[in-house]
Amino acid sequence: MFRRVAIVTDSTACLPQQLTDQLGVRVAQLQVRIGSVVDDEARVPVPKLVDAMRGQVDVGTSPPDPGAFFWAYSDAAASGVDAIVSLHISTALSQTVEAARQAATQVRVPVHVVDTQTCGMSLGYAVVAAATAAAAGGDANRVLAAAQHSLRNSTELFYVDTLEYLRRGGRIGRAAALLGSALSMKPLLTVADGQITPLDKVVGGERAMRKLIDIAVKRAGREAVDIAVEHFDASERAGKVLEALREKLPNVRRFLVTQVSSAIGAHVGPGALGVTVSPV
């Protein structure tokens, strides 16, 4: 079926390229800086970034250039669509939405730029919902409604070994209240109203993982959901969390394990792990 609406997102959606290719989603890359070298995050190897962070090398991130969005929008417009829906990371965490809006004014078809007030696979699953509605022939209103339904009910939970990387990058939000915690206290966080917000704090990493799993199971309830387990240099830990969630959640339509984008990893730090619970 001819698609009336094209979907654009950014790389913090953490969607595997195979899936974005399958869904026909265009992805604008955030930039990652290691020392003085800046590149698209897709071209920054995770081991290189992890080594830099552990070696105390200064790292940072920046939004895509407006030109990246202009070419993504122009390519979509050239395919003959009536409109573009562009879904992006919270403005409290990145100026990506502003870059998208600048580019949108230069395109000949309507571009609906959405600040999703989240990131990671909460954003990713909203992109999947929008792309699925578009593939079914939905117009812009239907596609936006599908994305908003996903965003309204999704939960983004995550664990970090330390809040230091979030503090360095200025992305700590309301979680700053936890900075005085003892080293043995491991923070559990969420994204609320576009900001990183404290959820709980637990003594020890293993207990924190169990608590994270329990919260995810409670948020999922008995409804059909999609689950994503995201990690940054913590594949073994992610595998264990996935296995536990499989045992506890019988009504999961889709399980996905993915490494978070380097732009997110640069702020959460090595060892971080997240769980997304998204309604079907």
Order of alpha helices (4+ residues) and beta strands (2+ residues): beta-alpha-beta-beta-beta-alpha-beta-alpha-beta-alpha-beta-alpha-alpha-beta-alpha-beta-beta-alpha-beta-alpha-beta-alpha-beta
